[in-house]
Amino acid sequence: MRIHLQAGDVIFSEGDAPTTAFLIESGEVEISATQHGQRIVLSHLSPGDLLGEMAVIDDAPRTATAIALGDCMLFPIDRAQITERLSKTDPIIRSLMEGQLKRYRGALAAMQGKRDKLSEISETPSEQLGIGKIRLETHLREALVNDGLDVRYQPLLHVASGRIAGYEALVRWTHPERGAISPMEFVALAEETSLIVPIGEYVFDTACKAVTRFIDSGADPKPFIAVNVSARQLGHPGLIERIVARVDAAGLPRGSLKIEITESQALNYGLVADVIELCHRHGIKVALDDFGTGYSHLSHMHRLAFDTIKVDQAFSRAMVDDPRSLAIVEAIVHMGKALGTEVVVEGIETEEMLAILRRLGCDYAQGYLIGKPQTLDELLGAA
């Protein structure tokens, strides 16, 4: 509902409750505040400007007065509209914004000679969350520079031969204060920033050295190592060329490193198709990870020439007792065979589950029965 005002009409006054913000459609508005008993003009706002939003955002009394300088038309924006949008904003951006508001309020209070100075204004919950993310991101950057990240390797069993064919590289981080940080937390944080690119490069470097050590230790067959790649990494120029350069420099077979792409709603078919084509040109295989969950779509298999499908453990863990889950796993295995695609089933924890995969003719099994993620030294020591 539009609000029409005439010259001199007060929109809100200092000390009023922050119920609404406003967008100026037409006209001009003067913002003023009281300083030592004198009214001072802070700004003049014109069409397209917002007013009153700061008080609504930090839920504090108005710190200024807004008066129409002539005929004006305003669009009110209620608290619910602002709160809904803020709740979907990145916590770091929200924290920066709230910190700016806090400094503004503190400076204005000091100018007006009021008691609630900047130092007396406490952090909001979202500000604490945002600062926490910034701090964690800083620590993650330090860990990357100081070799504070660790790569574990989980084995993949070739079901028909019963031999370990390769490993999946899984990056881990032990924080000096918090201890082990969940990959879901720090990898997600890295994907929000440019950090995921150097972390990915670190994992590829480490995995390439690991393959060399496996081969030098006499591993037979020569294993491959699969590395997860995010959408952000896929879009980074020269990714595949750098992988090939590492493998060639180490004197390893081109198939020593594989990449895994996780299903997502944002899967860019054009980009992924180009990456797969380039990988195949250089002898690198590409897997579709976590198939069957999230934003699973058969178009991924119809339109993209993946070499491997990795079936999510949500199906395998239930397939012994749940005929529907077993039917899904069986259907995916059959689809893989029809498409000439290898199939890996994750989450294999019992001999009974492994026996099902043998019966279905599945290519690879992964899970705690096959082996937990371990450091390279642990794996070579056990070999």
Buried (B, 14 or more C-beta within 10 A) or exposed (E): EEBEBEEEBEBBEBEBEBEBBBBBBBBBBBBBBBEEEEEEEBEEBEEEBBBBBBBBBBEBEBBBBBBBBEEBBBEBBEBEEBEEEBEEEEBBEBBBBBBEBBEBBBEBBEEBEEEEEBEEBEBBEBBBBBBEBBEBBEBBBEBBEEEBBBBBBBBBBBBEEEEBBBBBBBBBBEBEEEEEBEBEBBBEBBBEBEBBBEBBBBBBEBBBBBBBEBBEEEBEEBBBBBBBBBBBBBEBEEBBEBBBEBBEEBEBEBBBBBBBBBBEEEBEEEEBEEBBEBBEEBEBBBBBBBBBBEEBEEEBBEEBBBBBBBBBBBBBBBBBEEEEBBEBBBEBBEBBBEBEBBBBBBBBBEEEBBEBBEEBBBBBBBBEBBBEBBBBEEBBEEE
